[in-house]
Amino acid sequence: MTNELPKVGVALTQPFLKSHCDWIKDEKRDLEMQDFIYVEKLLNPTKPVAEIKGMLDGFEGRLTLHGPFFGFKIDCPDPGIVPVVQDRLLKCLDICAELKADQMVVHSPVTSWDNPNHAAFPEYKLRQIACTTNLMKPVVARAAEYGVCLVLENIEDIDPAARVNLARELNDGKDTVKVSLDTGHAFYAHKTTDAPPVDAYVSIAGADLHHIHLQDADGYADRHWHPGDGELNWRAIFTAIARLPQTPRLIIEVRDQAGVRRGVDHLRAAGLAL
């Protein structure tokens, strides 16, 4: 727990990095690059990696990559598809090593359908954990080899503790898998499926929470609005963050990447972050 205000970072794709790069480097902010969620860049990374490397020369913050997720889930049971999913995640880890990123975001496989069905049919929950563990085993091993922390991001998760428990299952005796929180996703779950409020997601994750996507929303869709443009209780969220034993990596993730500094300005004006 700290009394110092945390400094927030930003999530960007390469086309928007150029206009914010000097600001990020001058203020030593953390950065999350999201280019490699797209399969065309993931499978042909030479040019984007070289360009990002060039722009990040002199960068002193911490670098996160958002892992791929389109078209698959990490609890896939199909033995014909599992190697393809593993290949996508392993390729992104190789890019982490090239860019010296020490964190990679991976989407949680849990859906809103799973929560009641895990309670009603415990064998389904065990099968999901087994399938996820099977698929992720080589990914976790390579992440450990590279010194990359994998963080599981909530997508439709209703029970914040379930994702923490899944991360612990995936660790396999290592300390490589932690959790991420997307504030907008959590707020959507709170509004539509009676999940806990967003600050409770923070508190329940506790020491396992190593990364947060900061985005505002109204509970209708995955808005990715600037903090202050929606209905989230930012003071409650940052109060919960301040009570954690360590400060997670805080990343503003908005659709308006050109204007990403507006969210930073809002949190600073509210006295919540730098």
N, C-alpha and C positions, 0 to 999 in steps of 0.2 A: 504494500500500500504506500502511495506517495502523495505528497502535497503539491508536487510540481505539475503544471499543466502538460499534458502529452502533446507531442507534435504529430500532426496527421500527414500522411502521404497521399498519393493519388494513383489511380489506375488509368492507364492510357494504352492506345495502340500507336504504332510507329508514326502514322501520319500526323498525330497530334503531339508527339513527343518533341518535335523540333521547336515548336513555339513555346513550350513550357520548360525546356531542358535547362536553360541558364538559371531560371528561377529555382528549379528542383535542386540543382547543384549548389547554387549560392546559399540556399537555406538548409542544405543537407537533409532533404526530405526523403522518406522512403518512396519506392516506386514499384508498381506492379505492371508488368507488360502483359498484354492480353492478345497479342497477335497470333499466338500459336494454339488458340482454341480453334482456328480455322485449318482444316485439313490440307488445303493447298499450300499454306505457309509451313505447316508442320512437316510435310513430306518434301518440301523444297526450301529448306531453311537457310541456304548459304547466303543469299543476297540480304534477306531481312536481318539475319544475325550480324553480318558485317556492318550493315548500316546502323543498327542499334549500338553495336560496340563502338563505332566511331562517335556517335552522339553522346555516349556515356563516358567518354574519356574524361577523367577527373571526378567522376561521380563518387561520393563518399557515403551515400545512404545505403540502406539494405534493399536488395532486389528480390522481388517475388515474381514468378511466372504463373499465369493461370493456365492450368492444364486443359487439354481438350475434353469435350463432353458431348458434342453433337452426335446423335445417332446411336448412343450406347449408354449402358449403366454398368457400374462396376460389380454388380451382383449377378451378372449374366451367367446362366447355367449351361449354355450351349457350347459344347467342346469345340465346335467348328468356328465359333465367333470369339471365344475367349482369347486365342492368340492374337487376333487382330486388335482387340482392345488393349491387350498388354503391349503390343508393338507401339500403339499410339502414345501411351503413357510413358513408355521407356524412351521413345524418341524425344519427348518433351523434357525428360530428365537429362538426356544428353545435351540438349540446348541449355538447360540450367547450368550444366558444367561449363559449357563454352562461354556463357555470359556471366559466370560466377554468381548466379542466383542461389540463395540458400533456403528458399521456400517455394513450394508449388501447391496451388489450390486444386483440389479434386472434389468433384460433386458427390455428395452423399447419395446412396441409392434408394433411400427410404422415401416412400410416397405417403400421401395422406390416407390412402387405402390401407397401407400396412399397419398403421397404429392400432385400429380396433381389431384387425385380423391377427396381429401378433398376440394380442390379449386372448382372443377366442381360440386360436390354434397355435400354441407355443411351438409346435414342430415347424411351422412356416417360418417363424423367426430364426430358429436354429438353422434351417436350410439357407435362409438369406445370408446369415453370418458365415456359414460354411462356403457358399458360392463366392462371397466377397473375399474371404480369406484366401481361397484357392486362386482367384484371379490376381489378387494384389500381392501375393507372396514374392514374385520376382521384382515387382515394382518397389516394394518396401526394401528389399535387399539392395537394389541399385541406389535407391535414395540414401540408404545408410552408407553405402560405399562413397557416394559423392558428398556426403554431409548436407543433404537437403532434407528439410522437414516437410512432410506431407500434411496438409491441413484439410480436413473434411468439411466442406461447406454445406450448410443446411439449404435444401431446396424446398421440399414439402414437409420436412420434419415437424411433427407436432410435439413429441417428447424430447426436450433438449438433452436429457440424460442418455437416451438411447444412442445418440451419435458419439457421445463421449465413450460409452461402453464399447461401441464398435471400433473406435480408434484404438482403444486399449487391446482389443482382441487382435487387431492387425499388427500390433507392434512386435509380436513374436519374440519377446525378451529384449527387444531394442527400445529406443526412445525416439522413434522416427516419425510416428504418426500422432498428430494432435488435432484440434478442431478449429474451424473457422466459423464465424457467424456473419450472415448477411442480414442486416437490420430490416431491410424491406421485405425479405422473404419471411422473416420471423413475424413481422407485423401483419403480413397477409394471412399467415397461419393463425395468428391471434384473432383476427377479425372474422375469418371464415370458418375455422375449425375448432374454436375454443381453446387454442393453444395458450400457454402463458404469455404475459406481456414481454416485450423485447428485453427489458432490464433483467427479467428472470432468466432468460436464455443466457445472459452474461454471467449471472451469479451461479447458476447451476453448472455451467461449464467450468468455472473456477480456474484452477491452475492449468487445465488442459486447453484453455482458450489462448491461441497464439496469433490469431489474425481476425480482423473484423472488416467487412465491407460496410462502409457508411453510406447509406442512401435513404432518402425520404420517400414516402408513399402515402396512399390514402386507403389501402386495403382492398382496392379494386383490381389492380394488376401489378405487375413487376415494374413499377414506374421508373426507378432509378433517377429520382428528382434530386436536386440539390438539397442538403440539409437546410431546413427552414421552410421549404416549399410544400411540405405535406403535414401529416398529423402525428409524427413520432414525437415522443417525449424525450428530447435530447438530454435534458438535465438529469432525468432518472437514469438514462443509459450511461452517461458519463460518471454519475455517482457510483453506479455499479462497477464500472471499469476501474475507478479509483480504489475500490475495495479489494481488487484482485491482488494476489501476491506478486504479479508482474504485469506490466502493461503490454497487451497484445499489439501486434503491428496494426495500425489504424489506417485504412485506405479508403479515400473517397472514391466511390465507383458510380459515376453518373453517365447518363446518355449524352449529355452536353459536355463532351470532353474539351471542346474549345473554351468553354467558360468554367472549367473545373475549379478555378481559384475562388469562385463565388461561394462555394460551400465552405472552403477554408475560412474565408472572410466572415461568414455567418457564425461559425463556431468560435472564432476568435472574439467577435463582438459580443457573443453571449458569455464570454469568460470561461469557456469549456475546454478549449484546446488552442494550440498555437499553429 
